[in-house]
Amino acid sequence: MPSGRVHDGVNTVLTLAVVPVAYAKGFDVADIVLFTLGSLFATYYLSPDLDLEGTRPVRRWGHLSFIWKPYSSVVPHRGISHYPVVGILTRLGYLFLIFALFWFSFVGLLHYLGLSPPRLDPYAVLKPRVWGPFLMGALFADTLHIAMDYVWSSLKRKGRRRRRG
């Protein structure tokens, strides 16, 4: 497998290379920005390698890295996390679940203390106009990561066969 630095570098360069192409093709600037943010967030914080403890993506979460421990104990490396589409949706779903648990615990604590929780409009964040391009960017980054792993593994296997034969 390529190193984490290789994954980060290739994903970042290819993501940034898409920006002028998308702009030249007439895509909306807001969509391009959301796509880019989704791709970079998935590259640096939602990598398929979150299923391995101690990896760069896990360490990037800093003090919150503990939230990925249950994920890595349930998801074997190169299991569902390395399936295109399903992998990124699983990690986003897991992250959403963790956020919801924290949020409802926070709201519960505020109620317990007799305080009013902040009002959020959940529909404002769930609009496809926002999430569509962001998810496409995340899917782009995830697919690049998985493709690099596949190509790298294939090349290593071919190299081993040549040395044996």
N, C-alpha and C positions, 0 to 999 in steps of 0.2 A: 504494500500500500504506500502511496505517496505520504510524505510527512505532513503534519498539520500546516507547516509553513507553505508547502507547495499548494495544498488545497486552498488556503487563504489567499495566496498570491494569484493563482490562476482564476479563482472565482472573482476576486476583486477586479482584476484586469479585464476579464470578459464581461463582467457587469458594467464596468465603465465604458467598455467598447460598444455596448448595446445602446448607450444613451444617445450619441450623435446619430446613429442609424435610425433609432426610433423617432428622433426629432425630425430627421430628414424625410421619414416616411409619413410625417404629419400627425403623429400621436400627440395627445394632449400633454402639456408640460406637467400638470398635476399627476397624471397617470405614470409618466416617466419617473417622476420623483418617488411616488409610492412603490413602483416596481423596484427601483434602485434601493430604497430603504428595506423592502422585503427581502431582496437578494442579499444585501449586506448583513441584515439582522440574522438571516438564516445561515449565512456563511460563518459569522463570528459567534453567534449565540445559540443556534438551533441545529448545529451540525449533526449528521448521523452518528458521529462519534461520541455523543452524549451518553451512549450506552457503555462507555468505558470510563472507569474512575480515573481521575488524575489527568485527563486529556486537557489540552489547551481550551477547548470550548467549555468544559466543566469549570476550569479554573477562572475563566473570564467572568463567571457569575459571582465571583468573590465570596462574600459572606452568605450569599443565597445559594451557593453551589450545593448545599445539603438537599435542596429540593429535587435534585436529579438522582440521589441515591436510590430511592424506591424504583425509579424508572430503570436504572442500570441493573438493579437486582432482578427485575422481571423480564427485561428485554435482553436476549443474548446478542453479543456483538455480531454484526452482519446478519441479524435476523430481520425482523419487520422494519427496523430503522433504516435498512439499506434497500427497501423496496420503493421505487419511484411512486410518487403521489401518496401512497399509504403511509410511508415513513414520516414525511413532513406533517401530514394531517394528524398522525398519532402524537407527534411531539407538540404540535400546536394545541391539540385537544388536551393533552396532559398539562401543559402550561396554563391553559384556560381553567382547568379543574383546580389546580393549585392556587391560582389567583382567586377563584371563586371561594375556596375554603378560607383563604386569608381575609377576603373581603367580608364574608358573612361572620367570621369570628370578630373582626373589627367592629362591624355594625352591632353585633350582639353585645360586645363589651361596652360600646357607647350607650346602648339601651340600658344595660345593667347599671351604668353610672348615671343614668338619667339625662343623658345628652342626646341631641338630635344628630343622626348621621347626615353626612353631606348628600345632597340630592344629585343623582346621576341619571341621565337619559340613556338607557341601554340601547335604544334604537339609533342614537346618533353614531355609535361606534360600529354597529352591525350593518351599516349600509353597504350594499355590494359595490357602490361607487368608490368606497375606501378600500374595502377588503379584496375586491377583485384584482386590481393591479398589485397590491401588496402580496397576496397569495401567489400570483403568477411569478413574482420576483423570488419568493421563497422556494417555489417549485423549481425555478430555473437553477438556483444555487444548489439545491438538493440533488437535482439531476446531474449537474456537473460533478459534484462530489462522488456520486455513485458511479458515474461513467469513468471518472479517473481511477477509482478503485478497481473497476472491472478491467480496464485497459492495462493497468499496472500489473494486476494479477495474471492476466493473459500473457503479457510479455515475460514475466518471471517464469511461468510454466514452459513457454517456448524455449527460453534460455536454458532451463534445466534439461529439457529433452535433447537439445543440441549437444550439451556437454556429455550426456550419457551415451548418445548414439554415435 
